[in-house]
């Protein structure tokens, strides 16, 4: 028998596999050998790479654009009628008004070309952002002051306020003594609603630090408005309730479809990993989708759940509440953290969804599309089966609050042996004069209810927001800006806001102590 000759079919396929493997290994070796040594080169974004066509040479005859290709024969109003007699009928048989499926979002007239809309809005973008910057500078002192000691979970310094500008001659003390009627009539409430920079378009807007890493999130019509110093960390820390001993498991990385498996394969269960995969998979969204109804320059696969809830937290991205109409009545809505979502009984600022499974399913169906399931059907709504939804929910339920070493594990209140005098005084105010615990009860510092502050009492030209769910205060120092629309840039601003709205009459020391306590939550 000739041992050098493979005669069986299985031997043949084995030899071919060995040859192919050798070729692949050789190719990989060449690829590695030729890889650029520049370590500063941005790591590839798998989603961005997947949807970006490569530029190729146009030297084949069939690639050349012909006169026919460039003609307006494809333009709908130029179409030949099915019968000449149609021209004698009403409207010549044409749809002369808006056709929802044909005309782009925000089109000013039927048959408006999407590239014309894009060109117009790109030209107007600078003016939009200049106007928003002027508004912010009128309302706030944006010269950043940071606390020399207090930091977020991964070390970002906390911005210190209050930042809101007061009316000429007014002080915080005098304002706290002023009645709601007087504040309203004089127009001196320092925390009116914060508008979206481009309200007519609305939609999700991402901060520059996130767009720098994921360019697919950039919009051509509007940019983020608040300075980075007033935003959460990027990347945020990740704490898991199934592995609390590990502390922050982010390892300083933004979790994406590129790295989630490497980071978590030895920490999470297969079900949780699959949920993570789904949370990191892009779905079409109102502003990020493949159709003309988008605000990204190129067609997009969409956004992922964790593009907004980065690392299960937030970087202060905002859009408009999906739950209100007409458009001008909708309010700006900041992305909230998913930390501790396992302990929350209602979800969504207005919708009061009763399980994280429902929130996961309907957020993708409607909230992604500004509460409009009709737009969703046009742009790529996915009806998720309850099995992947349950996997996504299980993963979300793993995101835990940051450690709070000064809190008693059983009561959620301060451990007297660990608390400073200021923090202890702040706790007394929180549970007493400050009335904070009426809505924010330990250990999770929320009451699973919705409340209406009736801000219309203080505002001349605003209708108020109605009931909004209570958000947890656990880990609150990691989640600026504050209130549902981010109008309070710092914890100090938040204290001043409630001192006015609840007419608490806190003095300067009490305010300082209250902030010191909340930083320990």
C-alpha positions in Angstrom: 0.0 0.0 0.0 1.3 3.4 -1.0 1.1 5.5 2.2 1.9 8.7 0.3 -1.3 8.5 -1.6 -4.7 9.3 -0.3 -7.4 7.4 -2.1 -10.5 7.6 -0.1 -13.0 10.5 -0.6 -12.5 11.5 3.0 -8.8 11.6 2.5 -9.2 13.8 -0.5 -11.4 16.3 1.5 -8.9 16.2 4.4 -6.1 17.1 2.0 -8.1 20.0 0.5 -9.0 21.2 4.0 -5.3 21.2 4.9 -4.4 23.1 1.7 -7.1 25.7 2.3 -6.1 26.1 5.9 -2.5 26.6 4.9 -3.6 29.3 2.4 -5.7 31.0 5.0 -3.0 30.9 7.6 -0.6 32.3 5.0 -3.0 35.1 4.1 -3.5 35.9 7.8 0.3 36.0 8.3 0.6 38.4 5.4 -2.3 40.5 6.7 -0.8 40.7 10.1 2.6 41.5 8.7 1.2 44.3 6.6 -1.1 45.8 9.4 -0.3 49.4 10.2 1.7 49.9 13.3 -0.2 53.1 14.3 -1.8 52.2 17.6 -3.8 55.4 17.6 -5.9 54.4 14.6 -9.6 54.2 15.6 -10.8 50.7 16.1 -13.3 49.6 13.5 -17.0 49.9 14.2 -18.5 46.7 12.9 -21.9 48.3 12.2 -20.4 51.3 10.4 -18.1 49.1 8.3 -21.0 46.8 7.5 -23.2 49.5 6.0 -20.4 51.5 4.3 -19.9 50.6 0.6 -16.3 50.5 -0.6 -15.2 52.8 -3.4 -14.3 50.9 -6.6 -12.9 51.8 -10.0 -15.4 52.7 -12.7 -13.7 51.4 -15.7 -16.2 48.8 -17.0 -18.7 49.9 -19.7 -21.6 48.8 -17.6 -20.6 51.1 -14.8 -20.8 54.3 -16.8 -23.8 56.5 -16.3 -25.8 56.9 -19.6 -28.0 59.8 -20.7 -31.0 57.5 -19.9 -29.6 57.0 -16.4 -29.4 60.7 -15.8 -32.7 61.6 -17.4 -35.8 62.6 -15.4 -37.8 59.8 -16.9 -37.7 58.1 -13.5 -39.2 61.2 -11.8 -42.8 60.3 -10.8 -44.6 63.4 -12.2 -43.1 62.5 -15.6 -44.6 59.0 -15.7 -46.7 58.2 -18.7 -50.4 57.7 -17.7 -51.9 54.3 -18.2 -54.4 55.9 -20.6 -54.5 59.3 -22.3 -58.0 59.7 -21.0 -56.8 59.9 -17.4 -55.6 63.4 -18.1 -59.2 64.5 -18.5 -60.1 63.2 -15.0 -59.8 65.1 -11.7 -56.2 65.9 -10.9 -55.2 64.1 -14.1 -55.3 60.9 -12.1 -52.3 61.9 -10.0 -51.7 62.2 -6.3 -50.9 65.8 -6.1 -50.7 66.1 -2.3 -48.5 64.3 0.1 -48.0 60.6 -0.3 -46.8 59.3 3.1 -44.7 56.5 1.8 -43.1 58.6 -0.9 -42.5 62.0 0.6 -39.7 62.4 3.1 -40.2 63.3 6.8 -40.4 67.2 7.1 -41.0 67.7 3.4 -42.5 71.1 2.8 -44.3 70.1 -0.4 -45.1 66.9 -2.3 -42.3 65.4 -4.4 -39.7 67.3 -2.5 -36.4 65.5 -3.1 -34.7 64.2 0.1 -31.3 65.6 -1.1 -32.9 69.0 -1.2 -34.2 68.7 2.4 -30.7 67.5 3.4 -29.0 70.4 1.7 -31.3 72.9 3.2 -31.0 71.5 6.8 -27.3 71.1 6.5 -27.1 74.8 5.5 -29.3 75.8 8.5 -27.5 73.6 11.1 -25.0 76.3 12.2 -27.8 78.8 12.7 -29.8 76.2 14.7 -26.9 75.5 17.0 -25.9 79.2 17.3 -29.5 80.0 18.5 -29.4 77.1 21.0 -26.0 78.2 22.3 -27.3 81.7 22.8 -30.3 80.4 24.7 -28.1 78.3 27.0 -25.8 81.2 27.7 -28.8 83.4 28.6 -30.0 80.8 31.0 -26.8 79.3 32.5 -23.3 80.2 33.5 -21.5 77.5 31.4 -18.1 78.3 32.9 -17.4 74.9 34.4 -16.5 74.6 38.0 -15.6 71.1 39.3 -15.4 69.7 42.8 -11.7 69.0 43.7 -12.6 65.7 45.5 -16.1 64.4 44.3 -15.9 62.2 41.3 -18.1 59.8 39.3 -17.5 56.0 39.3 -14.6 56.1 36.9 -13.0 59.3 38.0 -14.7 62.1 36.1 -14.9 65.2 38.3 -18.4 66.4 39.3 -19.5 69.8 37.9 -20.6 72.1 40.7 -23.5 74.6 40.5 -25.9 76.2 40.7 -25.4 77.3 37.1 -28.8 78.9 36.4 -28.7 82.7 35.9 -31.1 84.7 38.0 -33.0 87.9 37.0 -31.2 91.1 37.7 -31.2 92.0 41.4 -32.5 88.6 42.4 -30.8 86.1 44.8 -31.6 82.5 45.6 -32.7 83.5 49.0 -35.1 86.2 47.8 -36.4 83.9 45.1 -37.2 81.2 47.7 -39.3 83.7 49.6 -41.3 84.7 46.4 -44.7 83.2 45.8 -45.4 81.1 42.7 -47.9 83.8 41.5 -45.2 86.5 41.8 -42.6 84.3 40.1 -45.0 83.6 37.3 -46.2 87.2 36.8 -42.6 88.5 36.8 -41.3 85.7 34.6 -38.3 85.0 36.9 -38.5 81.2 37.3 -34.8 80.1 36.6 -35.6 76.6 35.4 -38.1 76.7 32.5 -38.3 73.7 30.3 -35.2 73.0 28.2 -36.1 72.7 24.5 -34.7 70.5 21.8 -32.4 72.6 19.6 -34.5 71.6 16.5 -38.0 70.9 17.8 -39.7 70.5 14.5 -37.5 67.6 13.6 -36.9 66.4 17.2 -35.4 62.9 17.5 -32.4 61.4 19.2 -29.2 63.5 19.4 -25.9 62.0 20.6 -23.0 63.9 22.2 -19.9 64.6 20.2 -17.7 62.3 22.4 -19.9 59.4 21.4 -20.1 60.4 17.7 -16.3 60.5 17.6 -16.3 56.8 18.4 -19.4 55.9 16.3 -19.7 58.3 13.3 -22.9 56.5 12.2 -24.7 58.4 15.0 -24.1 61.9 13.5 -27.0 63.9 12.2 -26.9 66.4 9.4 -29.5 68.7 10.9 -28.6 69.2 14.5 -25.8 68.6 17.1 -25.7 68.0 20.8 -25.9 71.2 22.8 -24.7 70.8 26.4 -21.0 71.0 27.3 -19.3 67.6 28.0 -18.5 68.7 31.6 -22.2 68.5 32.5 -22.6 65.0 31.1 -22.0 61.5 32.5 -18.8 59.6 32.0 -18.0 58.1 28.6 -17.5 55.2 28.8 -19.7 54.7 31.9 -18.9 52.0 34.5 -20.9 48.8 34.4 -21.9 47.0 37.6 -23.6 43.6 37.5 -25.9 42.3 40.3 -24.9 38.7 39.5 -21.1 39.5 40.1 -21.0 42.4 42.6 -17.6 41.4 43.8 -16.1 42.4 40.4 -17.0 46.1 40.7 -16.9 47.9 37.4 -16.7 45.3 34.7 -16.5 47.8 31.7 -12.7 47.7 31.8 -12.8 51.2 30.4 -14.5 50.1 27.1 -17.7 51.0 25.4 -19.5 47.8 24.9 -20.5 47.2 21.3 -21.2 44.3 19.0 -17.4 44.2 18.5 -16.4 43.3 22.0 -19.3 42.2 24.2 -18.5 38.5 23.8 -14.8 38.9 24.7 -15.7 41.0 27.7 -18.5 39.0 29.1 -18.4 35.4 27.9 -17.0 34.3 31.3 -19.3 36.5 33.4 -22.8 36.1 31.9 -25.0 33.2 31.1 -25.7 32.2 27.5 -29.2 33.7 27.8 -27.8 37.0 29.1 -25.2 37.0 26.4 -27.8 36.6 23.8 -29.8 39.4 25.3 -26.7 41.5 25.2 -26.3 40.7 21.5 -29.8 41.9 20.8 -29.3 45.1 22.8 -26.2 45.8 20.7 -27.9 45.0 17.4 -29.0 48.1 15.4 -32.7 48.4 14.6 -34.1 51.2 12.3 -35.1 54.3 14.1 -36.9 57.5 13.2 -33.7 59.5 12.5 -31.4 56.5 11.7 -32.8 54.2 9.0 -32.4 53.2 5.4 -35.2 55.3 3.9 -35.4 59.0 2.9 -37.1 59.6 6.3 -33.8 59.9 8.1 -31.4 62.6 9.5 -28.2 60.7 8.9 -26.3 61.6 5.8 -26.0 58.0 4.6 -28.7 55.3 4.9 -28.3 53.5 8.3 -29.0 50.2 9.8 -30.3 52.1 12.8 -29.3 52.4 16.4 -28.9 49.9 19.1 -30.6 50.0 22.5 -27.2 50.4 24.1 -26.2 53.3 21.7 -28.6 55.3 23.9 -28.2 53.4 27.1 -24.4 53.2 26.8 -23.0 50.5 28.9 -26.4 50.1 30.5 -26.3 53.7 31.6 -26.5 57.0 29.6 -24.3 59.8 28.2 -27.2 62.3 28.3 -28.5 61.7 24.8 -31.9 63.4 24.3 -34.9 63.3 22.0 -38.6 64.3 22.4 -41.2 62.4 24.5 -43.0 60.0 22.2 -46.2 60.1 24.2 -47.6 63.6 23.4 -49.1 65.4 20.4 -49.1 67.8 18.6 -45.4 68.1 17.9 -45.0 71.5 19.5 -46.4 70.1 22.8 -43.8 67.4 23.1 -41.0 67.9 25.7 -37.3 67.1 25.6 -36.5 63.8 27.2 -33.1 62.7 28.4 -32.0 59.0 28.1 -32.2 57.5 31.6 -29.9 54.9 33.1 -30.8 51.2 33.1 -28.9 50.8 36.4 -31.2 49.1 38.9 -34.0 48.6 36.4 -34.6 45.2 38.0 -36.0 47.0 41.0 -38.4 49.3 39.1 -42.1 48.6 38.7 -43.0 51.1 36.0 -41.0 52.2 32.9 -41.2 55.2 30.6 -41.8 58.8 31.7 -45.5 58.8 30.6 -46.4 55.3 29.4 -46.1 53.6 32.8 -45.2 50.2 31.3 -45.4 47.5 33.9 -42.5 45.2 33.1 -39.1 45.6 31.6 -40.2 43.0 28.9 -43.0 45.3 27.8 -40.7 48.3 27.9 -38.2 46.5 25.7 -40.7 45.3 23.2 -42.7 48.6 22.8 -39.7 50.9 23.0 -38.4 49.3 19.8 -41.9 49.2 18.2 -43.0 52.8 18.9 -40.7 55.0 21.0 -37.9 54.5 18.6 -40.3 56.0 16.1 -41.6 58.9 18.2 -44.6 56.9 19.3 -45.7 56.4 15.7 -46.2 52.8 14.6 -47.1 54.0 11.1 -43.6 55.5 10.6 -42.2 52.3 12.1 -43.8 50.2 9.4 -42.3 52.4 6.7 -38.8 52.4 8.1 -38.3 48.9 9.4 -40.2 48.0 12.5 -39.2 44.6 14.0 -41.9 42.6 15.7 -39.8 40.8 18.2 -40.8 37.4 19.5 -41.2 37.2 23.2 -38.2 34.9 23.6 -35.5 37.4 22.4 -37.4 40.1 24.3 -37.1 38.0 27.5 -33.4 37.5 26.9 -33.0 41.3 26.4 -34.9 41.9 29.6 -32.8 39.4 31.5 -29.7 41.2 30.5 -31.1 44.6 31.4 -32.0 43.3 34.8 -28.3 42.5 35.4 -27.3 46.2 35.4 -26.8 47.2 39.0 -26.4 50.5 40.8 -22.9 51.7 41.6 -21.6 50.7 45.1 -22.6 53.0 47.9 -20.2 52.1 50.7 -21.6 54.7 53.1 -25.1 53.2 53.0 -26.4 50.6 55.4 -27.1 47.5 53.2 -30.4 46.6 54.9 -31.9 50.1 55.3 -30.3 52.0 52.5 -29.7 54.9 54.9 -26.3 56.3 55.9 -24.1 54.2 58.2 -23.4 56.8 61.0 -19.9 55.4 61.5 -18.9 56.2 57.9 -20.8 59.5 57.2 -19.4 62.9 57.5 -21.2 65.5 59.6 -22.4 67.3 56.5 -23.7 64.1 54.9 -25.5 63.1 58.2 -27.2 66.6 58.3 -28.1 66.2 54.6 -29.8 62.9 55.3 -32.0 64.5 58.0 -33.0 67.2 55.6 -33.7 64.6 52.9 -36.1 62.7 55.2 -37.5 65.8 56.8 -37.6 69.4 55.8 -36.5 68.7 52.2 -39.5 66.3 51.6 -37.3 64.3 49.2 -38.3 61.0 50.7 -41.9 61.6 49.9 -41.1 60.3 46.4 -37.6 58.9 46.8 -37.7 56.2 49.5 -34.8 53.9 50.4 -33.2 51.5 49.6 -33.7 52.3 45.9 -34.8 55.9 46.5 -37.9 55.8 44.3 -41.6 55.0 45.0 -42.7 53.4 41.7 -45.2 56.2 41.2 -45.9 59.1 38.9 -46.1 62.7 40.2 -47.1 66.1 38.8 -45.1 69.1 40.2 -47.6 71.5 38.4 -44.8 73.7 37.2 -47.4 75.8 35.3 -47.8 77.6 38.7 -44.4 79.2 38.1 -44.3 79.6 34.3 -46.3 82.2 32.3 -46.2 80.6 28.8 -45.7 76.9 29.6 -48.5 74.3 30.3 -46.5 72.1 32.7 -45.5 68.5 32.1 -48.2 66.5 33.9 -47.4 63.4 35.9 -43.9 61.9 35.3 -42.5 58.8 36.9 -40.2 59.0 39.8 -36.6 58.2 38.8 -34.2 56.5 41.3 -31.6 58.6 43.1 -29.2 55.7 43.6 -26.0 56.6 41.8 -27.4 60.0 41.0 -24.0 61.7 40.9 -23.2 59.7 37.8 -26.3 60.8 35.9 -26.2 64.6 35.1 -28.0 66.6 33.8 -31.1 66.3 35.9 -34.9 66.3 35.7 -36.5 64.7 32.7 -35.3 67.2 30.2 -31.9 68.0 31.7 -32.8 71.6 32.7 -30.9 71.3 36.0 -27.2 70.8 35.0 -25.9 70.0 38.5 -27.1 68.5 41.8 -26.9 72.0 43.2 -29.3 73.2 40.5 -31.7 70.4 41.3 -31.8 71.4 45.0 -32.5 75.0 44.1 -35.2 73.8 41.7 -37.1 71.9 44.4 -36.4 74.6 47.0 -38.4 76.9 44.9 -41.1 74.5 43.6 -41.8 72.9 47.0 -41.2 76.2 48.8 -38.9 74.5 51.3 -37.0 77.6 52.4 -33.7 75.8 52.8 -30.7 77.9 53.9 -27.3 77.8 52.1 -25.8 75.2 54.6 -28.9 72.9 54.3 -28.6 73.0 50.5 -24.9 72.1 50.7 -25.5 69.3 53.2 -28.3 67.9 51.0 -26.0 67.7 48.0 -23.3 66.0 50.1 -25.8 63.3 51.1 -27.1 62.7 47.6 -23.5 62.2 46.4 -23.3 59.1 48.7 -26.4 57.4 47.2 
